[in-house]
């Protein structure tokens, strides 16, 4: 990774924009980032920040015409299908020989598998990898993401993948083979969503009983309830200063996306024949919250608000 690279980045949303911003500042000198998004505003904002090292493309096909490595980060499986398989301007309308294609989206495994098969049929020398991420917008901005990579450590492209993704993340985990990166991500988000809901409920119990949630968070941090959710993404406003909850639940990972990922995980669990005691209740909660005007478009830890948590708890604490 010492020589200049022509890299494509498709999807400049809440995650893609900071990921691409970090990437463009760390690529070898002389590299160029070819960007595409359905939002012209996002494209203009990006190229304004990096006028000499980025270039706007008008379609995924245009990205493929210019870049040898292409990353995509879009919200849903339908968007991935459009990026790759659209018959007018998709990536596969251009020869992809020897190109490296990395999809960082969290989508259904069927779509990812279909795209992999289509890439192999279209350009046998091209390589496609699923590489979803964990860490949210904060991790994207700070380059501390975890990448769950759908390959083994023995894959001949792993050294390149590890070096490239390592520019945007702190931990790169090869998950064994195609599709397993996505499966790892869905399992992670299933667990993360339930931990966030359990943390919100437990904190709410404490607050309603008169406890200071900051103290309760300290107890959790040194006890068996410890979690990254509690320590860094606490759902109660005012407990963690830079958590989305302390900023009106702005930023972070949208509740609709968590509902989508949780639903995909439940579907995957059913296909695998796995017992899931909490799936129905969890999915019901996230689905209803994602449709609630008080919660929609906000960080998924807004579940604390959805269950009726007291966001003004500090005003009611008794003076010590």
C-alpha positions in Angstrom: 0.0 0.0 0.0 2.9 2.3 -0.7 1.9 3.2 -4.2 -0.9 5.6 -5.2 -4.3 3.9 -5.4 -7.5 4.7 -7.3 -10.2 3.8 -4.9 -14.0 4.1 -5.3 -16.4 4.7 -2.4 -20.1 4.4 -3.0 -22.5 5.6 -0.2 -21.8 8.8 1.7 -24.4 8.5 4.4 -24.1 8.7 8.2 -21.4 5.9 8.2 -20.0 6.2 4.7 -19.1 9.9 4.8 -16.8 9.7 7.9 -15.4 6.4 6.7 -14.5 7.9 3.3 -13.2 11.0 5.0 -10.8 9.0 7.2 -9.8 6.8 4.2 -8.9 9.7 1.9 -6.5 11.2 4.5 -4.7 7.9 5.0 -4.3 6.5 1.5 -0.8 6.7 0.0 0.2 10.1 -1.4 -1.0 10.6 -4.9 -4.1 8.4 -4.4 -7.6 9.5 -5.5 -11.0 8.6 -4.2 -13.8 8.3 -6.8 -17.1 8.9 -5.0 -20.8 8.3 -5.7 -24.0 8.8 -3.8 -27.6 9.4 -4.7 -27.4 12.6 -2.7 -25.7 15.4 -4.7 -25.4 17.4 -1.5 -23.3 14.7 0.1 -21.1 14.6 -2.9 -20.6 18.3 -3.1 -19.9 18.5 0.7 -17.2 15.8 0.3 -15.4 17.2 -2.7 -15.4 20.6 -1.1 -13.5 19.1 1.8 -11.1 17.2 -0.4 -11.0 19.0 -3.7 -7.7 17.7 -5.0 -8.0 14.1 -3.8 -11.6 13.2 -4.6 -13.7 13.2 -7.8 -17.5 12.9 -8.2 -18.8 10.1 -10.3 -22.3 10.1 -11.8 -23.0 6.4 -11.3 -21.6 3.2 -9.9 -20.5 2.3 -13.4 -18.5 5.5 -13.5 -16.8 4.5 -10.3 -15.9 1.1 -11.8 -14.4 2.9 -14.9 -11.9 4.8 -12.6 -11.2 2.7 -9.6 -9.4 -0.7 -9.0 -10.7 -1.0 -5.4 -14.3 -0.2 -4.7 -16.1 0.0 -1.3 -19.8 0.3 -0.8 -21.6 1.4 2.3 -25.4 1.7 1.7 -28.4 1.1 4.0 -30.3 -1.9 2.6 -30.1 -4.9 0.3 -32.1 -3.2 -2.4 -29.5 -0.5 -2.5 -26.6 -3.0 -2.8 -28.5 -4.7 -5.6 -28.9 -1.4 -7.4 -25.2 -0.5 -6.9 -24.0 -3.8 -8.4 -26.8 -5.2 -10.5 -28.6 -2.2 -12.1 -28.7 -3.0 -15.8 -28.1 0.6 -16.8 -25.4 2.0 -14.4 -24.5 -0.8 -12.0 -20.9 -1.8 -11.3 -21.5 -5.0 -13.3 -22.2 -3.1 -16.5 -18.4 -2.4 -16.7 -15.6 -5.0 -16.9 -14.4 -5.7 -13.4 -11.4 -7.9 -14.1 -9.0 -8.1 -11.1 -10.9 -5.4 -9.2 -11.3 -5.7 -5.5 -14.9 -5.1 -4.4 -15.8 -4.7 -0.7 -19.4 -4.2 0.6 -19.5 -2.8 4.1 -23.3 -2.7 4.2 -25.4 -4.7 6.7 -27.9 -6.5 4.5 -29.6 -9.9 4.1 -27.2 -12.8 3.4 -29.2 -13.8 0.3 -28.6 -10.5 -1.5 -24.9 -10.7 -0.6 -24.7 -14.2 -1.9 -26.5 -13.3 -5.1 -24.1 -10.4 -5.7 -21.1 -12.6 -5.1 -22.4 -15.2 -7.7 -23.1 -12.4 -10.2 -19.6 -10.9 -9.8 -18.0 -14.3 -10.2 -20.0 -15.0 -13.4 -19.4 -11.6 -14.8 -15.7 -11.2 -14.0 -14.0 -14.4 -12.6 -10.8 -12.6 -11.7 -12.6 -9.9 -9.6 -12.9 -10.4 -5.9 -16.0 -9.6 -3.8 -16.1 -9.5 0.0 -18.7 -8.8 2.6 -17.2 -6.6 5.3 -19.9 -5.1 7.6 -18.8 -2.9 10.4 -19.5 -2.2 14.1 -18.8 0.9 16.0 -21.3 3.4 14.8 -20.7 6.9 13.6 -18.3 7.6 16.5 -16.2 4.6 15.5 -16.3 5.8 11.8 -15.1 9.3 12.8 -12.4 8.0 15.1 -11.3 5.1 12.8 -11.9 2.6 15.5 -14.4 0.5 13.7 -14.5 -3.3 13.8 -14.7 -4.9 10.3 -16.2 -8.4 10.1 -14.7 -9.7 7.0 -16.1 -12.6 5.0 -12.9 -14.5 4.3 -10.3 -16.6 6.1 -6.8 -15.5 7.2 -5.4 -17.7 4.5 -7.2 -15.8 1.7 -4.6 -14.4 -0.7 -6.2 -11.0 -0.6 -6.4 -10.8 3.2 -3.1 -8.8 3.6 -4.4 -6.1 1.3 -7.8 -6.2 2.9 -6.3 -6.0 6.3 -4.1 -3.0 5.4 -6.9 -1.1 3.6 -9.7 -1.7 6.1 -7.2 -1.0 8.9 -7.0 2.6 7.7 -10.7 3.0 8.8 -10.8 0.6 11.7 -9.0 -0.8 14.7 -10.0 -4.4 14.5 -10.3 -6.6 11.3 -11.7 -10.0 12.0 -11.6 -12.6 9.2 -14.8 -14.6 9.9 -14.0 -17.7 7.8 -15.5 -17.3 4.4 -18.1 -15.6 2.1 -21.2 -14.5 4.0 -19.8 -15.1 7.5 -18.9 -11.5 7.9 -22.5 -10.6 7.5 -23.6 -13.4 9.8 -21.2 -12.2 12.5 -22.6 -8.7 12.1 -26.2 -9.8 12.4 -25.4 -11.8 15.5 -23.6 -8.8 17.0 -26.5 -6.4 16.3 -29.1 -8.9 17.7 -27.0 -9.0 20.9 -26.3 -5.3 20.9 -29.9 -4.3 20.4 -31.0 -6.5 23.3 -28.3 -5.2 25.6 -29.3 -1.6 24.8 -32.9 -2.4 25.6 -32.0 -4.3 28.8 -29.7 -1.4 29.9 -32.5 1.1 29.3 -34.9 -0.9 31.3 -32.5 -1.6 34.1 -31.4 2.1 34.3 -35.1 3.1 34.3 -35.8 0.8 37.3 -33.0 2.5 39.2 -34.1 6.0 38.3 -37.7 5.3 39.3 -36.4 4.0 42.6 -34.5 7.3 43.2 -31.0 6.3 42.1 -28.6 8.4 40.2 -28.1 6.7 36.9 -24.5 7.8 36.8 -23.8 5.9 39.9 -25.7 2.9 38.5 -23.6 3.0 35.4 -20.4 2.9 37.6 -21.8 -0.2 39.3 -22.5 -1.8 35.9 -19.0 -0.9 34.7 -17.3 -2.9 37.4 -19.9 -5.7 37.6 -21.5 -8.4 35.4 -23.8 -5.9 33.7 -20.7 -4.2 32.1 -21.1 -3.5 28.4 -19.9 -1.1 25.7 -23.5 0.1 25.4 -23.5 1.1 29.0 -19.9 2.5 29.0 -19.9 4.4 25.7 -23.5 4.5 24.3 -25.5 4.8 27.5 -29.2 5.2 26.6 -29.8 7.6 29.5 -29.2 11.3 28.7 -26.4 12.9 30.9 -24.6 9.7 31.8 -22.0 9.6 29.1 -21.2 13.1 27.8 -20.5 12.3 24.2 -23.1 9.6 23.7 -26.0 10.4 21.3 -28.5 10.2 24.2 -26.8 13.3 25.8 -27.3 15.2 22.6 -31.0 14.6 22.0 -30.2 11.2 20.5 -28.8 12.9 17.5 -26.1 11.0 15.5 -25.3 7.4 16.3 -27.1 4.4 14.6 -30.7 5.2 13.6 -33.5 3.3 15.2 -34.8 2.3 11.8 -31.5 0.7 10.9 -31.4 -1.2 14.2 -34.9 -2.4 13.6 -33.9 -3.6 10.1 -30.7 -5.4 11.4 -32.6 -7.0 14.2 -35.2 -8.2 11.8 -32.5 -9.7 9.5 -30.9 -11.4 12.5 -34.3 -12.9 13.5 -34.8 -14.2 10.0 -31.3 -15.7 9.9 -32.0 -17.3 13.3 -35.2 -18.9 12.0 -33.5 -20.2 8.9 -30.8 -21.7 11.1 -33.3 -23.3 13.4 -32.0 -21.4 16.4 -34.1 -20.9 19.5 -34.6 -17.2 20.3 -36.5 -16.5 23.5 -36.2 -12.7 23.2 -36.6 -12.2 19.5 -40.3 -11.5 19.3 -40.4 -9.0 22.2 -37.2 -7.3 20.9 -38.4 -7.0 17.3 -41.8 -5.7 18.5 -40.2 -3.0 20.6 -37.7 -1.8 17.9 -40.4 -1.9 15.2 -42.8 0.2 17.2 -40.1 2.7 18.3 -38.9 3.1 14.7 -42.4 4.2 13.8 -42.8 6.5 16.8 -42.5 10.2 15.8 -40.6 10.8 19.1 -38.0 8.2 18.2 -37.8 8.0 14.5 -34.5 9.1 12.8 -32.8 9.2 16.2 -30.1 7.0 17.6 -31.3 3.4 18.4 -30.6 3.9 22.2 -33.7 6.2 22.1 -35.4 3.0 23.3 -35.0 4.6 26.7 -37.4 7.3 25.6 -39.7 4.8 24.0 -40.2 2.9 27.3 -41.0 6.1 29.1 -37.6 6.7 30.7 -37.2 9.9 32.6 -34.9 12.1 30.6 -35.1 14.9 33.2 -33.9 12.7 36.0 -31.2 15.2 37.1 -33.9 17.7 38.1 -35.5 15.3 40.5 -32.4 14.0 42.4 -32.5 14.9 46.1 -29.6 17.1 47.2 -26.9 15.0 49.0 
